[in-house]
Amino acid sequence: MSNVVVVGSQWGDEGKGKIVDWLCERADVVVRFQGGHNAGHTLVIGNTTYKLSLLPSGVVRPGTLAVIGNGVVVDPWALVAEIARLKEQGVQVSPENLKIAENAALILPLHGALDRAREEGARGPEKIGTTGRGIGPAYEDKVGRRAIRLCDLADPELLAAKVAALVKHHNALLAGLGAPTWEAGKLIADLEAIAPAVLPYADRVWSRLDEASKADKRILFEGAQGAMLDVDHGTYPYVTSSNTVAGQAWAGSGFPLTKATYVLGITKAYTTRVGSGPFPSELTDEIGELLGKRGHEFGVVTGRKRRCGWFDAALVRQAVKVGGIDGIALTKIDVLDGLKELKICTGYEIEGRHYDHLPALSALQAKATPVYETLEGWSDSTQGARSWAELPATCIKYVRRLEELIEAPVALLSTSPERDDTILVKDPFTR
């Protein structure tokens, strides 16, 4: 038996929802360890569709403990609203099946205001393309040692002092951006009002995970976004504000990943990204439009249209090495059905020099021209296939070539949005 860390190996939106739900059925504990409520994913169980932003996927399954780790920044109002939406769908969320790290930093309304003010004032390459939900500013306060944490809500005197200092800091920034400033009293009152609804979920997450491990429980760590949006290893500055690679699961939960862990990288059979930033294999032609239409490439949280392009093996190989990925779950292979030929980006040409990786310098990233390898496509449908025997020979050849280029095996192959339309090669929960 092993624990499993699920991470995205591209720019996010790789189809983690279906794979995580498939794994959740066999997990006892599901843990979110980074990000905020900007990371949307869709679960389809039976005839019911659940759209989650902050809560771990396991929360919709009876008997599964859902955990939000200390590496997540939590918007308490978004949390309460999401719990209410699930309740309307018949899912009961209580302190019995949801635990939130008491030391998790909170996202406050002023964080969202600052986030949006920065984006609205940015021009051209300065615009990052954030969701405007305050994720970045909340992480800034965390590392700046100004954050309001969940446990602070239990101490009204401390809370008032910390909020007053925080508002003073942020009002100077907001005023400089020409945006409205905040009143500390109003924010303190709002936090005191929401506290009774969220404090019951506060717990020592690191201790609960230790107990689960000692009881031989299967723990699934659910990442958000993807490796190329990692604040250190991604296409900086067009990244999210947290570490998205598997190593963050340890820091973001307090659970030592040395305890028999399999890292599964969710990988789309082509490439997409949302928002600004470099995208060497992007297609702005009819094929790119076709991939977007077939793949329903719109963000779960924002509805933003995703940019689409050919599979970038150089990027995924980089994610495999940086993230310690043991195997990948290849998703949306059926979107490529009917294409006469398929291209795979194997590296880049930048200023007359060949690169087998995307360099860290943003000026070089912007100049990267993809080097392609062309493979034959297939005309038969792969949709719904549940065994290798049901796949066209050229599809299998494509998958095998991807394995060679990214230097990691395919552990699961998804052939439709339906959870059972999955070809299992290697069970991540067994070493």
N, C-alpha and C positions, 0 to 999 in steps of 0.2 A: 504494500500500500504506500502511496505517496500523496503529498499535498500538491496542488497545482496552482501556478500563477499564470493568469491569462493576460496578455498584453497585445496591443496593436503593433504591427511591424512596419506600418507605412505612416500616413498622416491622419490616422484615425478613420472612423466610419468604415471599418473593414468587415462589418457584420458580426461584431462580438456578441450582440444580443442573443442571436440564435444559438451560437456555440456555447455561450455561458449558460443559457437555459438548458441546453442538452446536458451539460456537465452538472448543473445544479440538481438534477434529478438524482444524482449519485453522491452529492456532497451533503455533509451535515452542517457545515458552517460556510457562509459566503461573506467575504470581506472586501469592502472598498478601501483603497489605501492612498488615493491621491485625487486631485481635481476637485471640482465643485459641481454645481447644478447646471453647468454648461455642457455636460457630457451626456447626451441623450441616447437611449437605446430602446429598441422595441422588442417585446417578447410576445409571441403568439402561442397560447396554450389552449388547445381545443379550438373553440370558436371565439375565444376572448383575446383581445389585443391589449397589452399593457404598455404604456409609454412611461418610462422611468428616466429621471434626470439625476437624482441624488441617491436614492435608495438602492441598495444592492439587489441584484436580480433574485436572490434566494428568498426575498421577503414575500413573494407571491406563492411560495410553496409551503404548505403546512408541515410543521416539524423541523423546518430548517431555521437555524439561527442566522440572522442578518446582522452584520457588524459594519459600522462606519468608523474607520481608523483615524488616528490623530493626524495623518498626512492629508486628510480631506479638509477643505474649508467649507463650513456649513452655514448656509443661510437659514436661520430658524423659521422664518416666515415661509420660505419655499418648502422647507421640510414639512411643516404643518399642512400646507396646501396639498402636497403630494400624498401625504398619508390620508387626507380627506378624500382625494380623488380615488385612491385605491379602495377606501371603505365603500364608496358608491358602487364599486365593481365587485363587492363582496369579499374583499381581502381585509382581514383584521390585522392591524399592526399595533402592537403594544410593547411595553418594556420587557415582556417575556420573550418576544421573538426579534426585537431590535435593540441593539446596544450601540451607543455612540461614545467614542472616547471622550472622557471628561476634559482632556487637555486639547481637544480639537479647537482650532481658531474659528471665529465666527465671521461671516460676511454681513456687513451692516449696510443699510440703504445708502449711506454716504460713499461707500466703496463703489457701488454701481454708478452713482452720480459722477464720481471722479473718472471712472472708466469711460463713461460716455462722453464726458467733457473733453478728455484727451483725444478720443477717436474723432469727434466732431471737429476738433481744431486741427487735426492732422491733415496733411496734404500729400498726395502721390505716394512715394515709397515710404513715407513716415507712417502711413495708415497700416496697422497690424491686421485689422479684421477681427477684433475680439467680439464676443457676444454682448459685451456691455453689461455683464451681470456682476461685475465687481470682483471677479476671481483674482486678477492680478494685484489690485490694490490690497486685497485681504492678505495675500501671501507677502506683500511688501511689509505690511504691519507685523506679520508674524516674524520675519527675519529682522525687522527693525525693533523688535521687542516692545511693540505697542499694542499687540493684538488683544482683543477681548476674547477670552476663551469660554467654552461652555460652562466650566466649573465656576467662572466668575459670577454667573447669574445667581449663584447661591449666596453671594455676599453683597448686599445692596450698597454698603458703604464703600467697599473697594470698587464696585462697579461704577458708582457715580464719579469717583476720582479718576478712574481710568478713562471713562468716556469723556470727561471734561478735557483731559489732556489730549486725547485722540482728536476730538473736534477742533481744538485749537490748532493742532498740526495740519489737519486736512483743510480747514477753512482758509489758511494761507495759500494753499495750492489752488483751491477752487476759486478764490478771489483773483489770483493771478491769471486764471484761465477765463475769467469773466463769467463764471458760473455762480448760481445762488449758493450761499453758505448755509450752515446748519446750526440749530440751537441744541446745546447739550441737554437741556431739560426735557425737550420733546423726545430725543433719542433715548434718554434714560428711562422715561416713562414707557416708551414702546417696548424696550427690552424687559422692564419689570412686568409688563403685561403678558409678554410671550413666554416668560420664564417657566410658569407652572405647566405649560404645554410641552416643553422640551426637556426640562431638568429630569423628569422620571426616566428618561432614556440614558442618562449619563452613567458611565461605568468605567471600571478599570479594564479596558479592552485587552491590554497585554496579559493580564491575569486570566481572563476568560479564555483566551486563545491557548495559553499554557495548559489550562485545565482540559480543554478539548483535545489537545495533542496527547496528553497523558492518558486520556480515555480512548485513544486510537480513533478519534473522529477524523473524517476526511474534510480538509479545509481547502476551500477554493478562494483564491485572491483575484479579485476582478479589477483590472486596470481600466483607465479611461484614456481617450485620445490615442496617440500612437507614438512610436519611437522617434519619428522625424519631427514631432512637436515637443520633444523633451527639451527643457530649458537649457540643458548643458549639451546634449548630443544631437539636437535637431537643427533645423535650418534657421538658426538665430539671426535676427530677432523675431522672425515670424514663427513663433512657437507659443506654447501655453506657458503658464507660470509655475509649473511643477515638474518634477522628474517623473517621466512616464514609463521608464524601463523597469524590468523586473526587480532590480535591486531596491527600488523604492518600497516594495512590498514589506520589506523588513523594517526600514525606518518609519514607514507610514502606518505600521500596526503594532510594532513592538514584538513581533514574532520572528525568531531566528530561522531564516530560510535554509540553514544548513540541515534542517530536519527533513530529509528526503523530499525534495521538491522538484517537480517537473515544470519547466517553463514552456508554455504553448503560445506561439506567436500567431495571432489571427492575421491572415494575409489574403487580400482580394486578388482575384485572377487577372485584374488590370489595376490601374492606379487612379485614385481620386484625391483631391484635397479641396478644402473649403477655405475661403478667405484669401488673403494676400500671401505673397512669398514665391520663391522659385519652384518651378515644376518642369524639369527638363523634358519629360516625355509627354507633356500635355498635348492634346489634340484639339484644335479649334475648328476642325472640319466636320463633315457629315458623320464620320466614324465616331468622333468624340460625342456628337449629339446623340448618336444611336446608343452608345454605351450608357449615357446618362438617362435616356428614355427607358431602355430595357432594365437598367439597374435601379430605377426609381431613385436617382441620386439627388435627394433633397434632405437637408439636415432635420433630424428628429426634433431638436429644440427650437431652431430658428426658422426652418423651412428654406434656408438658403440653398441655392443651386450649387452643386459640387462641380468642380472642374474635373474632367476625365482625360485619361491618357493610357498609353500602353504600359504593360508591366515593367517596372524598373527593378531589375535584378540587382543592380549595384547598390541601390538604397536598401533593399531588403537584406542583402548579404551584410551590409554594414550594421543593420539593426540586429541581425542574428548574433554577430560577434560582440557588439556592445551590450546587448541584453541577455546574453547567455541562453539564447533560445535553443531548446532541445529538439523541437519539431514544430511544424506549422499546421494550422487548419486553413486549408485553401478554400475560399468562399467564392460564390457567384460565378463558377465556371460556366454555368448555363447561359450567362449573358453573352458569351463569345460564340454561341452556336450560330452557324450560317456564315461566318466571316471566311472568305476565301484564303486569306493569309493573316498571320498574326506576327506582331513584332515584339521583341524583348529588348529592353535597353540593358546593355552589358557594361557600359562605361560612358565616359564623356570626353569630348574634345573641348579644351579651354585654352584659348590663345595659342593654338598650335601644339599643345601638349596633351597627351592622353592620360586620363585619370581613371582608375578602377574604383574610385570612391568619390563622394561629393565633398570637396574641401570645405573647411570651416569658414573661410573668409567669404562674407556675403557678396562682395564684388565679383569673386570668381564663380560663385553659385549662380549669379544672375547671367553669366556668360556661358554657362554649360550647354553644350549641344550634345544630344544623345547619340551614342553609337549603337546601331540596331543590328540584331540578328533576326532573320525572317524565317518563320516556320509555316508549314502548310496548315490551314484551318480544317474545319470539318463541317459537313452539311447535316449530319444526323443530330437529333436532339439529345442533349444530356440531362434535360430537366427531369428530376425525379429519380435518377439512377441511384441504386443502393448497393451496387457491386461493380468491381472493375470490369466484369464481363459485359456490362450494359453500356460501357463507354466506347466511343469510336477509337480506333487505333491511333489516329492522329491526335486525339485529345490526350490519350495516355502518354504519347510521345512529348506533347507540350508540357504535361505535368512533370515527367521525368527530367526534361531539360531544365525546368525551373529548379528542381531539387539540386541538380548539378551546379547551377549558377549561384544559388544562394547558400550552398553548402549546408543544407539542413533537409531532413526528410519530411514528407507529408504524413502527418499523423491522422488527420481527418480531411475529408473532401466533401464540401457541401454543394449540392446540385439543385437546390431550390430554397425558398424561404421556409418551407415546411421542415420542422425539426427532425422528422424521421428520414428525410431525404439526405442522408449523410452516410458516406462510406468510411467505416472505421478501419484504420490500418494499425494504429497503436493506441491503446487505452492510456491516456495521460495519468490516470489514477493508479496505474500499476507500473512499477519500475522493471 
